[in-house]
Amino acid sequence: MLNVKELAISFFNREEKTWSEAVHQVSFNLEKGKVLGIVGESGSGKSVTSFSIMRLHDSKNTQITGEIDFDNISLLKLSDHEIRSYRGNKMAMIFQEPMTSLNPVFTCGYQVQEAIILHQKVDKEKAKAQTIALFKEVQLPRPENIFDSYPHQLSGGQKQRVMIAMALSCNPELLIADEPTTALDVTVQKTILELLLRLKDERNMGLIFISHDLAVISEIADELLVMYKGNIVEQGPAKQIFENPQHPYTKGLLACRPAPQRRLKKLPIVADFLNEDKAVNVQHLLEINSYTNQEIEQRRHELYTQKPLLQVQNLCTWYPIKKGLFGKTSAYVKAVDDISFDVFPGETLGLVGESGCGKTTLGRSILRLVEPTSGKVIFDGTDLTTLGKGDLRKMRRDVQIIFQDPYSSLNPKITVGNAIMEPLQVHQVFNTDKERKAHVLNLLEKVNLNPEHFDRYPHEFSGGQRQRIVIARALALQPKFIICDESVSALDVSVQAQVLNLLRELQQEFGLTYIFISHDLAVVKHISDRMIVMNKGKVEEEGFPEIIYNSPQAEYTKKLIEAIPGKESIAV
């Protein structure tokens, strides 16, 4: 149904007045009822290729050569008016970020209904009935209510299902899913993958599924393309590539994702495999890099014979639900509900659970970025819940947080050097800005960035570099304790590996203590000494990672482990 031949895509650089090629001579095809997986890191050309199939590029600043034939029609030869009858009708796309793809000022139902009215020329009532039927088909709860709900009122998984319903609204023959599960919980991700496969079979659609995560692709793809720097470096049946990858880049992508069945000191990174001077044997690399039982026992003895650095005792953070004319509290949302645990100096405590389980609220309640309702947070012998503003500010020198989204946690108008230096000025660390700048330059080096990055702005960096800048800022005041809140969830697997390795190296160098919050059980198992599984504001399970993974006690934990993608499919 789809034939792409020698596709090359170039973009015009207005500053340099030159054309730069982003995709080089790419060829592939897709049969009806099959799933083609396209995998690669950010910047590899995956999304650019899919946008060219939909003809979504700005024609003034984009040059496309080659052939894209859909049902024997050359899409590149169609006019802008003619392509509209294909786009959204015979071909549809699910975009990566549902929050920015849905219009915040219109209800979810209206946005799907609009597409149906436009392409199928039916009246409002019929379009509404079709929309509600689609919401049922994508397994949205209370479809009639969601029809009248705005995007901000839905969870990430629900918004993604609205986007899938919109893409399916005109019965397309080809569906392109561009990173549709990135940053979703493993359980929601599994549901979305199963849903896409079921809809593909029921409707006999062709599906292109784009991701940076080979483990996710392994759950859904029949055929696989691996892209690197705009080129296809490997393609063929997915099963064959997973069991016997040939290209060093594919081997690197497979090896750098934390695997629950291994406990590594340091994750391999893609660069290890692309260095032609040092041919890497994957199995040897994993064997020499694995913790022995003796090393694990020794570390645990050192950690747990100390006094706790942090003691959380019966912590509750409840949000009132107000009703009635005078705003009377009728009930509470118990985001954190009577939680107690200790964290020891130099330890990494993993906190895992789905979105909405209370992980982030717990982390912020410990720092009093959210005021707890009751309970105690004793840090280094001091109860943080009793401190006044002045004492709390002093305490924040020792306790820092790395937020989930490095885009929104850096001020776009301030250079990254000044962003890292700002807390040093606030807390009057060092006597002069010259000394502070020297300290910042040293920190940039620690997180594998260059001195010249000091004067650059956040938009000039990739996602992984921005995350390292945020880590450098958290380290600026030489804290004892850092909360990492979903700090690797939206990164490419290779960049994720670099950041996880960096966090572990910094912990060893500075004696840092972490609470590491994530919805990804494989990542938490890799980096944690102990882990807590949270659900609906409560602790479901607590213990050593390998014990929880190999013999989970709670049904909820079993469900999280079963949802980890790629456990059976991937050979490495």
N, C-alpha and C positions, 0 to 999 in steps of 0.2 A: 504493500500500500504506500510506502514511503521509500524513495530512493534519493540519497544525498551523494553527489559525486564531485570530488575535487573542490570542495567548498573552502573558499578563502575569504576572510573578513578583515578589513582594515578600517581604522578610525583616524580621523583628522585631528592632529594636535594643533590647536589654534595658536598657542604660544610659540611653538617652534616652526609652525607653517609646514609640517611634514605629515606624511601618512605612516602609521605603524600597524603592522599586521598582527592581529590577535589570534587568528585561527589559520592554520597552514594546511591547505590541500587535504581536507578531511573527507573520507568516503565511508558510508555505511547504509544499510537498509533495514526496514522493519516490516515484518509480516503481520497481517490482521490476527488479533487474539494472542499476540506475543508481547513479552516485556523486554525492552532494551534498557539495560542499566548503563548510565554514563557516570564514571567516577573520576575524581581528581581533586586537587586542592583548590582554594580560592585563586583565581587568576589563571586557571588551566584552560579556560575557554569553554567550559560546559554550558553555562547559562547563555553566553554569547551565541553559541551554536543553536540552542533551542529558540532563542529570540529571533534568529534569522529564519527559522522554519515558520514562525508565526508572523514574520515581517514586522517586528515591533521596533526595529532600529530607526533612528533619525536618518532619513535618506540623504539629507544634505551633507552630513558629516560621516557617512559610512559607505564604504565600497564593498560590494559582495560579488564575487565571481564563482563560477562553478554551476552546478545544477541541483535544484531541489524539486523533485517530481512527487506530487501527491495524487494518487489515483490517475496517473498519466497526464496530469495537468502541471505545467511548469509554473510554480508559485512565484519565481523571480520575474516572470514576464507579465504578471498581472498588474493592472493599474491599482492605485490606492483604493479606488471605489470598488473594483472587482474583488480585492482580497478581503473586504469586509464581509462578503457573503460566505467566505470560508472560515474566517477568524471568529471564534465563539460559537460557530454553527457546526461545521464539520471538524474543526480542530479547536481544542480548548486547552487552557493552561491553568495549573494551580501554582501560584507564586509562593516564594519562600516565606515571606513574612505576612501572615494574615492580618495583623493589626494595621499595617500600612496599605494593604491591598483592599481593605474594606473601608468605605467612606464613613467616618465617625458621625456625620450629621444625619444619615439615613438609617432606617431600621434594616436589619438583616433580610427580612422578608421582602421589603421593597426592592433591595438591590438585586435579588435573584429574580423577582417578578419582572423587573425592568428588562432583563436580558431575554426573558421568554416572550414578552410583548413585542420587543424589537425584532427578534428573529422569526417568531412563529405567527405573528400577526393575529393574536387571540385577544379577547377582551380581558378586563381586570379580574373578573371573578374566576374565569378559567385559569388565568395565570396564577392566581392565589392558590387555587386548589392544587395545581401542578407543583407549586413551590412547597406547600405543606407535605405533599406526597414525596417530594425529593428529600425533605428534611427527615421524613420517616425512613427513607431508603438509606440515608447515611447515618442512621441510628442516633439522631439528636433527641435528647429527652424533651418532653413537652413541646412538640413542634409548633403548635398553635401559639404558645407563649413566645417562643423564640422568633416567630414571624414578626412580632411587634417589639422585639428587644433590639437595643443598639449594640454595636460591637463591644463597647467597653463593659457591657454587662455579662459577657460570656468568657469562659476560660479559653486558654490557648488552643486546646484540643477541639473545643466546640467551634471556635472561629475557623479553624482549619477545615472542619466538616462543612461549615457554611460555604467556604471557598470551593470545596469539592462539589457540593450541590449546585453552585453557580456554574462550575465548569461542565457539569453533566446536564444542565438544564435544556440544552438543545440536541441531546443525543449525539455527541460527537463520535466520529469514527476513530479519531486520534486524540489521546489525552497526554499532555506533557506535564509531569509533576516535578517542579524545580525545588529541590530540598524541602519537601513538604513536611518532614518530621524533625528538622533541626531544632534543638532546644526544647523538644517535647519530652515528657516523662516516658520511660521505657514502656510502661503499660499502655499509655495513650498512643505511643508510636506503634506498638504491636497491633492495636485496634485499627489504626489508620491503614497500615500495610495490609491487614486481612480484608479490610473494607475495599481497598483499591483492587485487590486480586479478585474479590467476589464480584464487584461491579464490572471488571474487565471480562470475566467469564460470562456473566449474565448478558452483557451487551455486545460481546465479541469485538471489543475495542482493541486497537493497538495502543500500548502504553510505553512512553519514554520516562524512565525514573532517574532523576539526577541527584547525586549525593556526593559528599566528600568522605562518607563512611562506608568502607567495604563490608563491614558487618551487617549494616542495614540493607545494602544492595543484595547481599547473599540470600536474604529472606524472600526476595521478590523477583529477581531478574532471570530470564532464560538466556539472553545473550549479554555480553559485557564489552564496553569500550573503556579503556583506561587512558585518560588525557593528561598530558604534562606539557606546559608551556605552549599550548595551542596545537600540539600534535597528538595523534593517536599512537601510543607506544605499545599497546597490546589490545587485541580484540579476539573474541571467539566465544564458545559456549561458557556460561558463567561457572558451571561446575568444574570444568576443566581448568580454568584460570585459578579458581580458589584452591584446587588440589595440587596444581603444579604451575605456579606463576613463573614466567620466563624472564620478564624485564626487571632490572634492579629496582625501578621505581615502584612497580607493583609489589615486589617483595617487601620493600620498605613500608608501604602503606599498610600491608597486612601485619607487619611485625610491631609497628609503633603504637597500635591501640592496646590499652591494658586488657589482658585476658584473665578472666577470673580464676582459671586453673593454674596460673603461674604467680609467683611472688618475686618480682625483680627489684634489684637495687636501683637500676637505672633503665629507663625505657629506651630502646633503639630509636633513632630518628632517621628520616628519609635520607639525609645527607650521608649517613654511614654507608648506605647502599649505592649511592650515586658516585662515590669516590672511586674512580677506576684504579687508582694506585693501591687501594686496600680492598681487595675482593673479600666480601663478608660472607662467612658461612653462618646462616641464620641459627641453626641448632646449636653450633658452638657458642655463638654470641649469647644465646639465651641460657645455656648451661653455666658459663663462667659468670653470668650476671645474676644468678638466682641466689636468694638467701638460703643458707643451710639452717636446719632445725636448731643447731647449736647457737648460731648467730641470733636467731629470733628469740630463743630462751634467754640469752645473755642480755639482749636489749630490754626484754620485759622485766628481768630482775633489776636492772639499773633504774628503769622508769618507776616501777611500782613499789620500791622500797623508800621512795621519797615522800615528803609531805605534799598534798595537792596544792597546785598554784591557784586553781579556780574551783570553788564549791558552789554549785547551784542547788538550792534547797527549796522544794515545794513551790517552784516558780509558776505563777499564773499570769497570763495576759488575756483579758477578756474585753471584747468590744460590745458595747450596748446596742441593741436593736430598738430604736425608738418608734413608738406608734402613737396615733391619736393627735388631737388638736394641740395639746400642751407638751408634746414630745416625751410622753411617759415611757420609761424603759419597760418593754414587755418581755424581753429575753436577752441572752448574750450569745455572741459567737465566741466559743472558747478556743482561741487560736493556739494558746499554750495552756495546758491544763494539768497542773500539779506535777511538774517535772523536776527530778533530782538526779544529779550526777556530779562526778569529780573529774578534773583534768589535771594531769601531772606535768611538772616541768619537762620540756623537751619532747612531749608526746604530741601525736596527731590523732585527734578524736574525730572520726568520720560521722557525719549526720546525714542520713539518707531517707528519702521518702518522696512521694509524688507531690506535684504542685498543690498547694492548699493544705498540706499536712501540718504546717506550723514551723518548718525549719528556719525560714528567714526571719519570722517574727521572734523566734527564740534567740537567734543570733543578735538581733537588734535590741531585744529586751535586756540581754546580758550587758550590752554597751550603753543602755538607757537612751538609745536613739528612739525607742518606743518605750513609754513608761509602763513597767509591769503593774499588774493589779495587786498582786501579793507575792510573798516569798522573799528569799534572800539570794544575793549574788555576792559571795565573798571572794575577793581577788587579793591574793598576797596578804591575807589577814584583815582586809578592810571590806566592810559591807557596802557595796556600791550603791545600793538602793537608799541609803541614808545620807549620801553626800549632797552638799549644796553645790550650786553652779560652779563656784570658783575651784573647789576641791575636785569636782568632776572633770573640769578642763585639765587640771594638772594630771589627773589619773590617765587621761587619754593619750598622754605621752607613751604610756606603757601598753596600751591596748588599742589596736588598730583594726581596720576592716578593709578587705579588698572586695569591691562590689562586683556584681555579675556583669554589668554592661560597661566596658571601658569607654564607649562612645559618650554616654551621658554622664559619666563620673569625672570627666575632664572638661574644663572650661575651654570652649573653642577659641576664645579671644586671648588666651594666655599661652605663652610658649611653654613647652613641657618642662624646661629647666626652671622657670619661675613657679610652675605648679608644684614641683617637688620641693623648691626652696621655701615656699609660702609657710608650711607648718614650722619650719626652722625659725622663721621670723616671728611668727605668732608666739612660739614658746621661748623665744630669745636664746636659742641654742647657738653657740659661738658668738664672738664679739663683733665681727664685721661680715658684710655680704660677700667679701672676697673669700673668707674662710668657708662660708656657707656654700659658695659656688664650687669650691674645691671638693667639699664633701659630696655635693650633688654629682659632680663629674665622676667621682669614685663610685657612687651608687649606679650611675648609668653603665659604667664598665662592668659592675657586678651582675647586672641583668642583661649582659651581652648587647649593649647599645654603644654608640660611638660618642665622643665628646662633642662633635659637630651637631648632634641631635639636640643639644641644649637649647638652641635658638629656633627650633622648628615648632610648628603648631600641630595639634592632634590630628587634623585632617590629612597631614602629610605622611602618616604612618599606617601600616596594615593593622588588622585586628589583633594579631599576636604581639606586635610591637607595642600597641597601646596598652595591652594587658601587662606587659613588662614595665611600662612607665608607671602604671598604677601600683604595681608591686614595689617599685623603687620609692614611690611616694609614701607607701605604708612603712617602708624600712627607714625613712629619713630620720625619724625621732628615736631610732634604735629601741623599738618596743620589745617587751618580753612575750607578748601574746598577740596573735593575729587571727581574726575570723575571715576565712575565705568563703565568700557567699557565691556559689555557682560560678567560680572564677574561670572555669575552662569549658563551660557547657556549650558555647556557640563557636568554639574554635575548631579549625581543621584538626584531624587526628594527629598530624605530624607536629603542628604548632602546639597542640595540647600536650604532646609528649615532652616538648622542650620546656613548657611552663611547669609541668609536674616535676621534671628533673631539677629545674631551677629552684622550686620551692623546697625540695628535699636538700639540695646543696646548701641553700641559705639557712635551713634549719640546723644542719650540722655545723656550719661556720659560726652562727650567732647564737646557737642554743635556743632557737625560737620554739614556742608552743603554738599549735594550730587547732582550731575547730574548722574542719573542712566540710562544707555543706554542698551536697549535690543530689540530683535525682538519678545519677548514673552509678549503679551498684558496682560495676566493673572498675570504675575510676576510684571510688571510695575504698574498695578492697585493696587496690594497688597501693594507695598512699597512707592508709590508716594503720595505727597500732591497735586501736579498738574502734568499734563502730556502734552507733545507736540507730535503730530503725524507728522512724516516727510515722504515726498515722492519726489523723483527726485530733491533733494537739497532744497526744499521749505517746509514751514510749511503748512500742510493740515488743522490742527485743534489744538486748544489749550484750556485747561480748567480743571475742576476738574474731577478725574477719573470716578466717578460714573455717572456723567452727560454724558461724552463721551461714556461710555459703554452702558448706557441705552437709550440714544437718540443721536447716532452719526449723524453729519450733512453731512460729506463728504462721497462719495461713496467708496473711498479708505479705510476709517476707517471701514465702514460697512463690507467690504470684509475681513479685518483683524479679526474682531470680529467673523464673520461667520466661519472662519477657525480654531478657538480655538477648540482643540480636547476634546471630552468627556463631552460636556456641557449637553447633554440629557441623556447620557448612565449611568452616575455615580450617585449613590444614596446619597453619603455622602455630 
